[in-house]
Amino acid sequence: MSFQLTEEQEMVRLMARDFAAKELEPVAAERDRLEIFPLDVVKQMGELGLLGMMVPAEYGGADAGAVSYCLALQEIAYSCASTALTMSVANLSTEPLLHFGDEAQKSEYLVKLAEGELLGCFALTEPEAGSDPGSMSMTADDRGDHYLVNGTKVFITHGEYADVVNLIARTGPEKGSRGLSAFIVEKGTPGFSVGAREDKLGLRSSNTVELHFNDCRVPKENLVGRPGAGFKVAMIALDSGRIGIASQALGIARACLDESIRYARKRRQFGKTISSFEAIQWMIADMATGIEASNWLILSAAWKKDKGLPFTREASMAKLFTSELANKSAYLALQIHGGYGYLKDFKVERLYRDARVTTLYEGTSEVQRLVIAKNLLKEHD
Ligand SMILES: Cc1cc2nc3c(=O)[nH]c(=O)nc-3n(C[C@H](O)[C@H](O)[C@H](O)COP(=O)(O)OP(=O)(O)OC[C@H]3O[C@@H](n4cnc5c(N)ncnc54)[C@H](O)[C@@H]3O)c2cc1C
């Protein structure tokens, strides 16, 4: 077993680190304050291959693999967690077409998504269907040459700016997660409109909106996978999504640690730097230990994905552990900064707000525990 990254993986990490330091770090706080969704940055990331990292080169992707994807995403999140979410959702949006799309769909959409020419979003959540997508009410009725889609999706990341939507809707009368199907829907399709923009605690330069479908005619050829396979399509996309969110959380936790060390070495109380106090050292040690553990959980899940092995349980473990760690680290980092951490002048204030959502989206911590336990119990059947 090797603990060594390949030369290519190291290069991807350094490229993303360099990009984040130059293009994100200096402006992230202001974008957060003004709630600016940085379309120019999305374009740049597309050109660097950061939006289709797990897509093979024949479909326009960087073909870098999941390990490189996680390393790069971490670096982006270290400087700007909002941009990391954009990157994560853009990459997740390639998964349904990559695994279930036909060749026509791949050449029409996947190549453009992977090259960054199109931005994709992923629409699963509804007002009454969050942790339980099987209870969704959006319908897509088979009308011969098209499906007629009606309903509302909520919390859709960069839905206002996306060119195409990966949409999950109910096509069959079956209850629960059966009877759902996946579609790719283009912006501008009559009957499809973008609704209210959410005003969020954190990730304020990521865009979050409602999407409305009102007698929206989606051509039959835009069905992704077979009718009824929608839940499976969504879950496979979310497996990859979860290693992405775990990486975002790890980037946030690492930033918390670095900010804490920097501050603790400078700030003096009782005639000494606060870094000389054991209480502060323990907080730093706890953050660093969690970061190390998270790193290996993420790499192990990503490595399994790259090897074509099952990684659902590992992805959930990585997401659960690292998102909880990011929250703990943000709490400790703010504690180390004292009252100053509560001010917008310090990066930890933004990290604290940005960390919060990582235990919520793409499956709450409670849902991750359900997934992990279900997988373990199944193994012992
Ligand atoms: C910033 C942001 C961006 C998002 N982006 C997207 C996106 O791009 N696309 C998309 O489709 N969705 C997106 N979401 C939605 C997100 O995935 C959901 O919010 C999440 O899945 C939780 O659903 P919910 O909010 O309805 O909470 P609920 O499902 O109502 O959960 C409420 C509470 O009950 C708990 N709970 C629920 N069921 C169980 C159970 N069986 N056992 C134990 N506890 C349970 C939950 O863990 C939680 O604590 C986003 C959300 C946010 C905040």
The ligand as an ORCA input file, in Angstrom:
! r2SCAN-3c Opt
* xyz 0 1
  C     -27.043     25.909      0.717
  C     -27.803     24.703      0.267
  C     -27.601     24.204     -1.008
  C     -28.328     23.087     -1.451
  N     -28.164     22.652     -2.748
  C     -28.996     21.690     -3.231
  C     -28.963     21.337     -4.622
  O     -28.174     21.865     -5.407
  N     -29.830     20.395     -5.068
  C     -30.728     19.791     -4.242
  O     -31.499     18.954     -4.733
  N     -30.779     20.091     -2.916
  C     -29.947     21.033     -2.397
  N     -29.997     21.380     -1.064
  C     -30.980     20.722     -0.198
  C     -30.372     19.795      0.836
  O     -29.810     18.670      0.220
  C     -31.452     19.482      1.878
  O     -31.652     20.666      2.639
  C     -31.087     18.300      2.743
  O     -31.119     17.110      2.018
  C     -32.013     18.161      3.980
  O     -33.354     18.231      3.619
  P     -34.324     19.246      4.404
  O     -33.659     20.557      4.449
  O     -35.663     19.166      3.785
  O     -34.369     18.682      5.892
  P     -35.333     17.517      6.463
  O     -35.255     16.325      5.599
  O     -36.669     18.112      6.725
  O     -34.622     17.196      7.846
  C     -34.857     17.932      9.049
  C     -34.150     17.214     10.177
  O     -34.705     15.890     10.354
  C     -33.675     14.917     10.276
  N     -34.173     13.691      9.671
  C     -34.898     13.551      8.534
  N     -35.141     12.252      8.296
  C     -34.547     11.546      9.286
  C     -34.437     10.158      9.604
  N     -34.973      9.214      8.832
  N     -33.759      9.798     10.720
  C     -33.197     10.745     11.524
  N     -33.266     12.061     11.272
  C     -33.935     12.459     10.181
  C     -32.596     15.570      9.423
  O     -31.346     14.959      9.627
  C     -32.654     17.007      9.913
  O     -31.950     17.111     11.106
  C     -29.243     22.450     -0.581
  C     -29.405     22.941      0.726
  C     -28.717     24.051      1.154
  C     -28.941     24.562      2.552
*
